[in-house]
């Protein structure tokens, strides 16, 4: 009736009724795409937040995890500065109006699985001046921002992607507080802001900024006019603020990263919902300039999504297959290229922070995985790196968002449920060897006076 | 005298039922027309209208269902064919309307064409229920 594949979908539904797991998630370059299905109600499985207490996330043997900052105002993405200081972007954006009875109900239910803390709307700087792995220094680098998310440093310019604008600060190494209010580089699409996060990466030469802009809907249910300038990666000229679409059809590119060596832009993208527990895979991909990745007309290349009207067969024909499936509904929100300092098993590849599903039973994500690379491309199954955020009974202590690699050999994970920043390091290294030379900067408590504090 | 007062009470009781149905029916009808407009234009706002109109229809249909149930349970004279058919109709409207609400919770064209078909059925049933509730059979007691 609705789809030619209704019969297999019904058969699958019958099959699923017999077991709790709706087939395993599928990873890698060639995920199997099951038939589209949608029950009467979308299955929702919401996290039950709980404090960490004495517990910690679980890391592989030979690694240790510590909380280097707590009680933040919803940490999302982090940036390791050249001197080892860590900037944390904190905030909550969005606020798209409820258009249908469904939106009101779904928003109410989904809010139970997230933090109730007030949006920080600021950048917090964390400093470990003596290199012992304890970040004793903490200061507010900049405040009164509008849901800052993406962070990038290019030379002496620090770029911040707010939910409505790309802004920049001048940055001098060792600085603990911005010396002046931010300067706007470019306005970013902010109407409705269903997917409000603006991911950010800077080209190696600092000439261009890449901004990930999510769609304004799951699958065009707010109308196509709302999708102008959405679901794409912009290339912004750092000098002029002029922008052009760099790649399109990327439903929600939540994190961008430049691959060391090649200088290529990579992204993790969150795909559409309500087509079943094993559709559509969130993915990791090299972002091809001028490429169209399917949204909204098709997914995983050229599989048509029948929910979009009018359809566009020409666009579908031009859609590119992404490189690597991370599994459906994992909600990949963090991406960072690793370094050999992270240990031999994580020497080449990317870390991916997965916020975790809300509409899949059993839930998936709620962890940080490592996707190994060989010859600059993904190769092999993802490996769990940081887990223990969620128990099988639904009790959830944390939800990973941004991940960043400290070149000295540490993985920084922002957790927006417990409002914590975690740091994972190989245990064998003595803390003193971890961060050799530090500028003799004063701890953040005595921040150097700046001429125009704001 | 007492009999006449009883009839008047009965008619008053039934009047609420009629008014509730008279509220539900045009809302379901509006939902159907909005669905048709969406199917013809792909203009998403029509689908939003349809979802709200159906939700509104469900509120009145739900109250009418409870009312009708009370009528049949509390009033011996309501246990005749007309009121019982009316109750069953309302039950069908409520169940199909709920399914239709879930159908309209699907995104974009995912609601179609099943949503449109269900809207046709629910609107038709709602109009039939109004018809029945004001027909002679139903208020025959006052004749």
Contacts between the chains, C-beta under 8 A, distances in Angstrom:
chain1	res1	chain2	res2	distance
A	1	B	113	7.5
A	1	B	114	6.7
A	2	B	112	7.9
A	2	B	113	6.9
A	2	B	114	5.8
A	38	B	106	6.5
A	38	B	110	6.8
A	40	B	99	7.0
A	40	B	102	5.0
A	41	B	102	6.0
A	41	B	105	7.7
A	42	B	105	7.9
A	99	B	48	5.1
A	100	B	48	5.6
A	100	B	51	4.5
A	100	B	52	7.1
A	100	B	104	7.5
A	100	B	105	7.0
A	101	B	51	5.9
A	101	B	52	6.7
A	101	B	55	4.6
A	101	B	101	7.2
A	101	B	105	7.4
A	102	B	51	7.1
A	102	B	104	7.8
A	102	B	105	3.9
A	217	B	107	7.3
A	218	B	107	5.1
A	219	B	107	4.8
A	219	B	108	5.5
A	219	B	110	7.4
A	220	B	44	7.2
A	220	B	107	7.5
A	220	B	108	4.9
A	221	B	44	6.3
A	221	B	47	7.7
A	221	B	107	4.0
A	221	B	108	4.7
A	222	B	44	6.8
A	223	B	43	7.5
A	223	B	44	4.1
A	223	B	45	6.9
A	224	B	44	7.9
A	274	B	106	6.8
A	274	B	107	6.0
A	274	B	110	6.7
A	306	B	109	6.5
A	306	B	110	7.7
A	307	B	106	7.6
A	307	B	107	5.9
A	307	B	108	4.5
A	307	B	109	4.7
A	307	B	110	4.1
A	308	B	108	6.3
A	308	B	109	6.6
A	309	B	42	4.3
A	309	B	108	6.9
A	309	B	109	4.5
A	310	B	42	5.8
